[in-house]
Amino acid sequence: MPEVAITYCVPCRYQQKAIQDADAILKQFGQRITDLRLVPGDHGVYDVHLDGNLIFSLDRAEHFPESSELIEAIRARMPAAEM
């Protein structure tokens, strides 16, 4: 089962956004993921990884993700057996 990690910038106060996205992911995928981690970072980071693969980067996208955007990205990469 997949693992999700959200790395967020502590000095930028992105923690609340990370918590909101984590909540949305847990509501959608529940027990179909093995781990959901919030990883404190700095330098403006807001990255989301699925099984170690980057699926969203604030730096690349130049905007924060909508929770639905993250859910769709996870769904698209989740093995069919997990769905």
Wavefront OBJ file of the C-alpha trace (Angstrom):
o trace
v 0.000 0.000 0.000
v 1.265 3.492 -0.757
v 2.809 6.009 1.610
v 2.219 9.760 1.430
v 4.554 12.462 2.783
v 3.824 16.192 2.856
v 6.903 18.348 3.431
v 5.972 21.879 4.446
v 7.824 25.062 5.407
v 7.592 25.741 9.146
v 8.831 29.382 9.056
v 6.329 30.121 6.264
v 3.501 28.763 8.433
v 2.382 26.172 5.868
v 1.528 23.670 8.629
v -2.214 24.376 8.568
v -2.368 23.762 4.797
v -0.447 20.507 5.258
v -2.906 19.406 7.958
v -5.890 20.265 5.744
v -4.445 18.328 2.804
v -3.559 15.371 5.046
v -7.128 15.320 6.377
v -8.589 15.338 2.853
v -6.248 12.530 1.772
v -7.150 10.422 4.808
v -10.863 10.987 4.259
v -10.561 9.874 0.639
v -8.151 6.953 0.962
v -8.541 5.899 4.595
v -6.891 2.552 5.127
v -5.711 2.233 1.524
v -2.486 4.003 2.451
v 0.009 2.653 4.968
v 1.452 5.937 6.153
v 0.806 9.660 5.919
v 3.594 11.814 7.278
v 3.906 15.544 7.805
v 7.565 16.496 7.439
v 8.690 19.907 8.741
v 10.943 21.812 6.363
v 12.012 25.325 5.445
v 12.917 27.560 2.486
v 9.310 27.759 1.253
v 8.926 24.046 0.587
v 5.546 22.421 0.036
v 6.089 19.054 -1.617
v 3.913 15.963 -1.656
v 5.411 12.537 -2.291
v 3.709 9.208 -2.943
v 5.997 6.248 -2.278
v 8.987 8.574 -2.540
v 7.918 9.989 -5.918
v 7.197 13.700 -6.116
v 3.572 14.284 -7.142
v 3.340 17.988 -6.267
v 5.876 20.770 -5.757
v 4.931 24.338 -4.833
v 8.211 25.466 -6.381
v 7.372 23.876 -9.754
v 3.632 24.590 -9.812
v 3.957 28.132 -8.425
v 0.669 27.692 -6.540
v -0.618 25.683 -3.616
v -2.524 22.550 -4.580
v -6.222 22.205 -4.100
v -6.921 19.143 -1.954
v -8.871 17.686 -4.878
v -5.780 18.112 -7.082
v -3.721 16.023 -4.666
v -6.422 13.373 -4.383
v -6.577 13.024 -8.166
v -2.787 12.822 -8.416
v -2.723 10.081 -5.777
v -5.624 8.214 -7.374
v -3.902 8.309 -10.785
v -0.762 6.734 -9.337
v -2.325 4.275 -6.924
v -2.193 0.643 -8.015
v -5.589 -0.610 -9.218
v -5.577 -3.287 -6.526
v -5.511 -0.537 -3.896
v -8.566 1.245 -5.267
l 1 2 3 4 5 6 7 8 9 10 11 12 13 14 15 16 17 18 19 20 21 22 23 24 25 26 27 28 29 30 31 32 33 34 35 36 37 38 39 40 41 42 43 44 45 46 47 48 49 50 51 52 53 54 55 56 57 58 59 60 61 62 63 64 65 66 67 68 69 70 71 72 73 74 75 76 77 78 79 80 81 82 83
